[in-house]
């Protein structure tokens, strides 16, 4: 079903690596700016959610259903696609529940915290907070890496906007890791390194997922994987991206960003019909 050349594999892996290491961008922003642009974050996170939601419902689920219908028939294929979609939601939901709320990487953080009350928290607690946040981000990013990789491997034109959306979503997570580790260690280098490393779970998820699934890759496994990827991306959009965008204090901007993301994704797909 999926004929992967070495060029397409490297391209898909490169996009996944780019998306994952965007946590380093968030870390750099925390150290290079003095004030968080909440308007930018609200709009960009809404944009990311719009891209993910539109591409999940309008493209990824459609291709998954077509692939499964070709293998199982129209009725059974549709049921399988819907089941895989909600299985993806269940998977990322379980992962989200396993992360303690106090170390949840999607709590809102601002670069102003580098000069704020975080400095009053004991170093040991700050270091623990930063490391657990890095671990939480790593766990969350693992299935996201597989989602980005699968989309890019199947269709590079689909993979690029998905990777950009995931990368935008990873920027605030980089801030979430950097702030406590910087205060615990006093080292910008260590804070950046841990933030950077937390994003490596995304390409790691791509590699492991590809190696495990490669011997079984056919129309059936492709359809099930793509439908579950759609479920993962929808959950991320509704549970993480939109709430975080609105918590930065600009509800309307987050919705404008969401609509813009949908529009850009729609136009990009129409250009390659």
N, C-alpha and C positions, 0 to 999 in steps of 0.2 A: 504493500500500500504506500509506503513512504520510502522513496528512493533518496537516500541522503548521500550527497557527495562530500568530499573533504572540505570543499569551499563552503557549502551550506552549513556543515557542522561548525566550522570555525566562525562563520558569521553569526550563527545562533548563539554560540558560546560567548562571542564578543559582546553581543547585545545584553546577554544575561549578566556578564561581568560588569558592564557599564551600569546596568540598573542596580545591581547589588552594591557597588562601591560608591553610589551616590550618598551613602551614609557619611562618607568622607567629606562630601560637599557641605553637608549640614554641620559637621565638626569645624570645617574651615570657616564657615559663616559665623559660628559662635565666637571665634577668636579674632576675626577680621572686621566685624561690625560691632557697634556699640548699642544698637537698637534694633529690635526685631521689626521687620516690615510685616505687620499682621495682615494688612490689606493684600500684600503679595501672597502670603501663605494661604489665606482664606481662598483667594481666587485660584491659585495654582492647585491646591488640594481638591477644590471643587472640579476644576478642569480634569484632573487625573481621574476622579470618580466618574465624570461624564464619559471619558474615553473608555474606561473599563466596562461601564454598564452598557453602553451602546454596542461595543464590539462583542460583548458576551452574548447579548440577546439577538443581535442582528446578523452576526457573522459566525462566531464560534459555535453556538448551539445549532445553527442551520447546517454547518458543515458536519458537525457531529451526528446530527439526525440523518443526513444524507448517507453518511458512511455506514451507520448502523442499519439503515433501511436496506442498503445494498447487501448486507450480510445476513440480516434476520428477517427481512420483509418489512413492509410499511408499518404495520401495527406493532409488532414486537420491537422493531427498531426504535419507534417513537417512545414506547414504554422504557426501553433500555436507556435512551438519551435522558429522559426525565429522571429516571432513577439515579443515573450517574451524576446528573446536575445536583441533586439534593445530597448525594453521597459526598460530593466535593464541599458543599456547605457544611455538612456534618463534620467532615475531617478538619477543616479550618476552625470550626466552632469549638471542637474538642481541644485543639491546640491552644486556642485563645483562653479557654477555661482553665487549662493547666498552668497558665502563667499567673503568678500572684498579682493581685490588682495593684499593690504598691510598687511593683517593678514593671507594670505594664508599659511597653514602649510607646504606646499611643496617647499617653497623658501629655497634655500641652506643656511645652517648655519654651522659654524665650532666652535669647542671648543675654538679656539683662540680669538673669540669674547669676551670671559670672560676677556681678557686683552687688548681689542682693543677699537675702537671708540664708542662702545655702551655705555661706561661709560659717554660720553659727552651728551647723550640724557637725558632730564629731567625725573625725577623719575616717574611722573604721566603718561607721554607718554609711558615709558617703561612698566609700570604695565599694562596699557591698552593693549599694544601690546601683552604682554605675556598672559593675560587673554583671549583676543580675539582669539589668536592662539590656546589656550587650547579649547575654545568653537568650533573653526573651526575644530580642530582635532576630537573632540567629534562627531560633525555632520557627518564628513567624515567616521568615524569608525563605525557608527551605522549600515549601510548596510553591511559593511565588516564583522561585527560580525555575522550577519545573514548568510552571505555566508559561513564563516568558520564553523559555527554551523551546517548548513544544509549538508555541505560536510562530516563533521565528523560523523554526525548522520546516514547518509546513508551508508557510507563506511569508517571505521576507517583508512584503508590503504590509502585512498584518503585524509582524513582529516588532517593527520599528515603533509605531505608536504605543503598543503595549509596553515596550521597554521604557519609553519616555514616561508613560504614566506611572509605572512602578518606581522609576528613579525619582520622580517628583515626590512620591509618597514616602520615599526613604530619607529625604532631606531632614524633616523634623526629627526622625529617629536618630540621626547622627548627633543632633543637638542634645537629645535625651541622654545619650551615653557620655558625651563630652563633659557636660556641666558638672556632674558629681565626681567623675574621676579626676578632673582638673583640680577641684577643691581638695580632694583627698590626697593627691600626690604633689600638687603644685607644679606639675609638668604638663605643658601643652603637648609635648611629643607623645607622652603616654596616653593622654586623653584622645588625641587624634588617632594613634595606633589602634586602640581598642575600638573606637568608632569605625575605623576603616576595616578592621578584621571582622566586625560583626556582620558586615555586608557580604563577606566571602561565602556565607552559607547559601547564598542565592546561586552562584555558579556551581557550588558543591551539590546542591539539590538537583541541578540540571544534569550534572555528570552521573550521579548515582541513579537518578531516575532513568536516564537514557541507557545506561549499562544494564540495569535490571530488566527494562522493558524490551530492549533490542531483540533478544531471541524470540520474543512473542509478538513482534510488531506486525500487525495485519489490519485489515479494515475494522475488525471488531475492537481490538485494543486501542486503535487510534480513535475511534468514535467514543469509546468509554472515557479515554483520557481527556479528549477535548471537551466533552460535556462536563466532566468533573472540574476541569480548568475554568470553565464558565462559572460554575457554582462557587469556586474559590474566589474568583475576581468579583462576583456580585457581593459576596459576604464582606470582602475587604472594603468595597466601596460603601456599603450601607452601615457597617459596624465600625469602621475605622476612619475612612477618609472624610466622609461628610460630617460626622460628629466632631472630628478634630478641626475641620475647616471652620465650623460654626463656633467652636469654643474659642477661636482666636478673635471672636467678637464682631464678625462681619457676615451676618446671615445672608443678606442679599447678594453680596459679592460671591459667596460660595456657590449660590444657586446660579448666578450669571456665569461663573466659571464652569459649572456643570453643563449648562446648556451649550456654552462655547466648545467644551470638550466633545460633546455629542456631535455638534455641527462639524467640527474639524475631522472627527473620525468618519462621519458620513461622507464628507467630500473626498477624503483620502481613499475611501473604498470605491466611490463612484468613478474616480479617475482611472481605476484599474479594472473596470468592468470589461 
